[in-house]
Amino acid sequence: MRSYSCEILKFNLIICFLLAILAINTSCTRLQYRESDEELQEKFEASQLEPQISYFEVDSLKAKIRILKIAKNEKDINVIFFHGSPSSLSSWSSYLNDSLLLENANLWAMDRPGLGYSNFGKSMPSIKLQAEVINSIINAYNLKNVITVGTSYGGPIAARLAVLNKNVKGVILISSAMDSEQERQFWGSRLTQWWATRWLVPRGYRVAGDEKTIHAEELKQLEEDWSKVRVPVIHIHGDKDDIVPYGNVNYTKKHFKNIKIIRVPNVGHEISYRRSDLVKPLILEMIDLVKFKNP
């Protein structure tokens, strides 16, 4: 009887676990670091801004990329923000409605492929391919004097664009994973790759897992091209980052010719969204630098 009771208990625990995962899955699919076009419109209009939301289609890849632009009059400088994983352009809201940034530049943010409202759930784990798609957007919108800002996984994409496009005049890396040798694997990523558990994982996390699984190899493929980046680079990193080790700054210091390292003491991986007070002045510094070199 005891053995039978134990089996029932185990069965009930498994059912409860699966139901909990399904509940999280359903919730996160709806509220997974992303906001609809309507929600974005309401958010920025409440700040008396006029958001411009558009979609860029790449027919050959069956990809549709959501783009948000915030501008007060047209400026000569264009700052483009790239989020990490899983995340969306919504993570840059405090930057996109910043009055001082808007006085100096047109501000752009994009949902990276597979996240936000850019083919949500459909992975495009290649850094090179993502950068090529975004490079096409820069060219299609005829953007000049571009400053790319990337956090975490968005960092190598921001830097890659400086290789691909002569209109990129500055790069800002925030908590960015750049060194393939320092890539960390997390057990949670395995759930996104195993067929028996992948379906239980929210779609945004599946995309994150797909990117994470091959990220080290992707970074290796880019390494030889970093010497081509001649524009100024600022790398901001917390020395207590337990997701992307602070040692990545040694890598960028070695591979980028014109780089400034900003060490943030006693801070982890959350700099972009918790310490915008540190990041915004550095964006303004880069804007001034680009203006000076491109009057």
FIDO-757688 format. One record per residue (C-alpha): residue in one letter; x, y, z. Coordinates in Angstrom, 2 decimals, always signed. Layout:
N
- res_X_Y_Z
- a_X_Y_Z
...
END
This chain:
295
- res_X_Y_Z
- m_+0.00_+0.00_+0.00
- r_+2.83_+2.37_+0.88
- s_+4.51_+1.73_-2.49
- y_+1.24_+2.43_-4.29
- s_+0.78_+5.68_-2.34
- c_+4.29_+6.76_-3.18
- e_+3.68_+6.17_-6.88
- i_+0.48_+8.24_-6.72
- l_+2.38_+11.02_-4.94
- k_+5.12_+11.00_-7.57
- f_+2.54_+11.05_-10.34
- n_+0.72_+13.99_-8.75
- l_+3.99_+15.90_-8.33
- i_+4.85_+15.38_-11.99
- i_+1.39_+16.57_-13.06
- c_+1.69_+19.65_-10.84
- f_+5.13_+20.39_-12.28
- l_+3.88_+20.13_-15.85
- l_+0.85_+22.29_-15.12
- a_+3.09_+24.91_-13.50
- i_+5.38_+24.95_-16.54
- l_+2.40_+25.26_-18.86
- a_+1.03_+28.14_-16.80
- i_+4.39_+29.92_-16.94
- n_+4.63_+29.19_-20.66
- t_+1.24_+30.69_-21.39
- s_+1.88_+33.75_-19.25
- c_+5.37_+34.43_-20.58
- t_+4.25_+34.05_-24.17
- r_+1.89_+36.98_-23.62
- l_+4.08_+39.07_-21.36
- q_+7.53_+38.12_-22.52
- y_+9.43_+41.39_-22.32
- r_+7.47_+42.78_-25.25
- e_+4.69_+45.25_-25.94
- s_+2.31_+45.45_-28.86
- d_+2.29_+48.37_-31.31
- e_-0.76_+49.77_-29.52
- e_+0.92_+49.57_-26.12
- l_+4.00_+51.32_-27.45
- q_+1.89_+54.04_-29.03
- e_+0.09_+54.68_-25.73
- k_+3.32_+54.64_-23.71
- f_+5.14_+57.23_-25.82
- e_+2.13_+59.39_-26.55
- a_+1.70_+59.69_-22.78
- s_+5.17_+61.27_-22.83
- q_+3.99_+63.59_-25.62
- l_+6.14_+61.82_-28.20
- e_+5.13_+60.54_-31.61
- p_+6.48_+57.01_-32.06
- q_+6.97_+55.80_-35.61
- i_+6.55_+52.04_-35.86
- s_+7.36_+50.22_-39.06
- y_+8.18_+46.72_-40.28
- f_+11.03_+45.81_-42.61
- e_+10.56_+42.63_-44.60
- v_+13.29_+40.37_-45.94
- d_+11.50_+38.12_-48.39
- s_+14.41_+35.74_-48.91
- l_+14.46_+34.94_-45.18
- k_+10.71_+35.27_-44.60
- a_+11.66_+37.75_-41.90
- k_+9.78_+40.82_-40.70
- i_+11.64_+43.16_-38.34
- r_+9.79_+45.66_-36.14
- i_+11.41_+49.09_-35.92
- l_+10.62_+51.96_-33.56
- k_+11.82_+55.50_-34.18
- i_+11.47_+58.40_-31.78
- a_+12.57_+61.84_-32.94
- k_+11.97_+65.50_-32.19
- n_+12.67_+67.10_-35.54
- e_+15.26_+65.40_-37.70
- k_+18.81_+65.24_-36.41
- d_+22.12_+64.43_-38.11
- i_+22.90_+61.62_-35.66
- n_+21.05_+58.28_-35.48
- v_+21.40_+56.10_-32.38
- i_+20.23_+52.49_-32.75
- f_+19.67_+50.25_-29.72
- f_+19.98_+46.44_-29.78
- h_+18.61_+44.38_-26.91
- g_+19.82_+41.12_-25.38
- s_+18.07_+37.77_-25.17
- p_+15.28_+37.18_-24.34
- s_+14.09_+40.76_-24.57
- s_+12.69_+43.31_-27.01
- l_+12.96_+46.95_-28.01
- s_+10.75_+47.77_-25.02
- s_+13.78_+47.33_-22.77
- w_+15.13_+50.65_-24.11
- s_+12.07_+52.72_-23.18
- s_+13.87_+54.89_-20.63
- y_+16.40_+55.85_-23.31
- l_+13.91_+56.39_-26.12
- n_+11.97_+59.00_-24.18
- d_+14.98_+60.77_-22.71
- s_+14.71_+64.46_-23.53
- l_+18.47_+65.12_-23.62
- l_+19.15_+62.24_-25.99
- l_+16.26_+63.38_-28.20
- e_+17.73_+66.88_-28.39
- n_+20.86_+65.43_-29.93
- a_+19.84_+62.44_-32.05
- n_+17.11_+60.42_-33.70
- l_+16.57_+57.34_-31.55
- w_+15.87_+53.91_-33.01
- a_+15.27_+50.46_-31.53
- m_+14.55_+47.15_-33.20
- d_+13.17_+43.81_-32.11
- r_+15.92_+41.38_-33.04
- p_+14.85_+38.39_-35.19
- g_+12.81_+35.86_-33.22
- l_+12.04_+38.24_-30.36
- g_+9.55_+41.00_-29.62
- y_+7.36_+41.27_-32.71
- s_+10.03_+40.24_-35.23
- n_+8.93_+36.72_-36.19
- f_+8.48_+35.93_-32.50
- g_+9.70_+32.44_-31.68
- k_+11.45_+31.85_-35.02
- s_+15.17_+31.69_-34.25
- m_+17.90_+33.31_-36.31
- p_+20.92_+32.46_-34.12
- s_+23.57_+33.61_-36.61
- i_+25.16_+36.88_-35.53
- k_+26.40_+37.47_-39.08
- l_+22.95_+36.98_-40.55
- q_+21.24_+39.22_-37.99
- a_+23.81_+41.93_-38.66
- e_+23.28_+41.63_-42.42
- v_+19.52_+42.03_-41.98
- i_+19.97_+45.12_-39.83
- n_+22.58_+46.49_-42.24
- s_+19.93_+46.26_-44.96
- i_+17.61_+48.31_-42.76
- i_+20.25_+51.01_-42.23
- n_+20.74_+51.23_-45.98
- a_+17.01_+51.14_-46.78
- y_+16.31_+54.00_-44.35
- n_+19.40_+55.85_-45.61
- l_+20.71_+56.42_-42.09
- k_+23.87_+58.48_-41.68
- n_+26.14_+59.10_-38.70
- v_+24.94_+55.97_-36.93
- i_+25.88_+55.04_-33.38
- t_+25.07_+51.44_-32.49
- v_+24.36_+50.53_-28.86
- g_+24.14_+46.86_-27.92
- t_+23.71_+45.09_-24.61
- s_+24.62_+41.46_-23.92
- y_+23.92_+39.44_-27.12
- g_+23.16_+42.71_-28.91
- g_+26.77_+43.83_-28.41
- p_+28.48_+41.76_-31.11
- i_+25.70_+42.75_-33.53
- a_+26.32_+46.44_-32.77
- a_+30.04_+45.91_-33.37
- r_+29.55_+43.81_-36.49
- l_+27.61_+46.65_-38.12
- a_+30.73_+48.82_-37.86
- v_+32.44_+46.25_-40.09
- l_+29.61_+46.13_-42.61
- n_+28.55_+49.76_-42.91
- k_+30.66_+52.88_-43.35
- n_+27.83_+55.01_-41.95
- v_+28.34_+53.50_-38.49
- k_+30.53_+56.09_-36.74
- g_+30.57_+54.77_-33.16
- v_+29.81_+51.65_-31.12
- i_+28.76_+51.26_-27.49
- l_+28.93_+47.82_-25.88
- i_+27.09_+47.22_-22.60
- s_+27.75_+44.00_-20.66
- s_+28.50_+42.48_-24.04
- a_+29.54_+38.89_-24.72
- m_+32.45_+39.21_-27.16
- d_+35.01_+36.56_-26.16
- s_+34.18_+33.01_-27.27
- e_+36.57_+31.58_-24.68
- q_+34.59_+33.14_-21.83
- e_+31.15_+32.03_-22.96
- r_+29.19_+30.37_-20.17
- q_+26.59_+27.69_-20.69
- f_+23.59_+27.54_-18.36
- w_+21.66_+24.39_-17.57
- g_+18.38_+26.10_-18.46
- s_+19.54_+26.35_-22.08
- r_+19.52_+22.56_-22.30
- l_+15.76_+22.53_-21.77
- t_+15.37_+24.58_-24.95
- q_+17.37_+22.06_-27.00
- w_+15.97_+18.74_-25.78
- w_+12.90_+17.68_-27.76
- a_+11.12_+16.37_-24.65
- t_+11.24_+19.74_-22.85
- r_+11.54_+22.34_-25.65
- w_+7.76_+22.56_-26.10
- l_+7.39_+23.45_-22.40
- v_+9.69_+26.47_-22.67
- p_+8.23_+29.90_-23.57
- r_+9.04_+30.85_-27.14
- g_+11.29_+33.77_-26.27
- y_+13.42_+31.52_-24.11
- r_+13.65_+28.95_-26.88
- v_+15.11_+31.65_-29.12
- a_+17.50_+32.68_-26.33
- g_+18.55_+29.05_-25.91
- d_+19.14_+28.62_-29.63
- e_+21.32_+31.73_-29.68
- k_+23.22_+30.75_-26.54
- t_+23.96_+27.22_-27.73
- i_+26.02_+28.36_-30.72
- h_+27.11_+31.77_-29.47
- a_+30.74_+30.79_-28.78
- e_+31.16_+29.40_-32.28
- e_+29.52_+32.47_-33.79
- l_+31.91_+34.75_-31.91
- k_+34.90_+32.77_-33.18
- q_+33.79_+33.41_-36.76
- l_+33.79_+37.17_-36.16
- e_+37.14_+37.51_-34.42
- e_+39.32_+38.16_-37.47
- d_+37.12_+41.09_-38.55
- w_+37.32_+43.15_-35.34
- s_+40.58_+44.73_-36.48
- k_+38.56_+46.40_-39.27
- v_+36.61_+48.46_-36.73
- r_+38.28_+51.86_-36.73
- v_+35.48_+53.92_-35.24
- p_+35.48_+54.74_-31.51
- v_+34.15_+51.99_-29.23
- i_+33.02_+52.34_-25.61
- h_+32.72_+49.13_-23.59
- i_+30.76_+49.41_-20.32
- h_+30.87_+46.37_-18.05
- g_+30.09_+45.53_-14.43
- d_+32.91_+43.81_-12.55
- k_+30.40_+41.53_-10.77
- d_+28.73_+40.27_-13.94
- d_+27.98_+36.57_-13.41
- i_+26.39_+36.06_-16.85
- v_+28.94_+37.69_-19.14
- p_+32.28_+37.78_-17.27
- y_+34.04_+41.10_-16.81
- g_+37.05_+39.52_-18.49
- n_+35.40_+40.30_-21.82
- v_+36.87_+43.79_-21.52
- n_+40.37_+42.33_-21.87
- y_+39.27_+40.78_-25.13
- t_+37.79_+43.99_-26.56
- k_+40.82_+45.98_-25.39
- k_+42.99_+43.61_-27.40
- h_+40.90_+43.43_-30.58
- f_+39.50_+46.96_-31.03
- k_+41.94_+49.70_-31.98
- n_+40.06_+52.71_-30.62
- i_+38.34_+51.64_-27.41
- k_+37.47_+53.12_-24.05
- i_+36.72_+50.74_-21.17
- i_+34.27_+51.77_-18.45
- r_+34.43_+49.53_-15.40
- v_+31.35_+49.67_-13.19
- p_+32.29_+48.47_-9.68
- n_+30.05_+46.05_-7.76
- v_+27.44_+45.82_-10.54
- g_+26.29_+42.72_-12.43
- h_+24.74_+42.19_-15.85
- e_+21.84_+44.60_-15.46
- i_+23.61_+47.87_-16.35
- s_+21.54_+48.78_-19.42
- y_+18.19_+48.83_-17.65
- r_+19.14_+49.58_-14.03
- r_+21.98_+52.03_-14.50
- s_+20.85_+54.17_-17.39
- d_+22.19_+57.09_-15.35
- l_+25.68_+55.79_-16.17
- v_+25.00_+54.85_-19.77
- k_+23.18_+57.94_-21.05
- p_+26.08_+60.37_-20.45
- l_+28.37_+57.99_-22.36
- i_+25.93_+57.94_-25.28
- l_+25.97_+61.74_-25.25
- e_+29.77_+61.63_-25.16
- m_+29.77_+59.43_-28.26
- i_+27.28_+61.73_-29.98
- d_+29.57_+64.71_-29.35
- l_+32.54_+62.74_-30.66
- v_+30.71_+61.81_-33.85
- k_+29.53_+65.41_-34.33
- f_+33.10_+66.68_-33.92
- k_+34.45_+64.24_-36.51
- n_+31.51_+64.73_-38.87
- p_+30.50_+68.40_-38.56
END
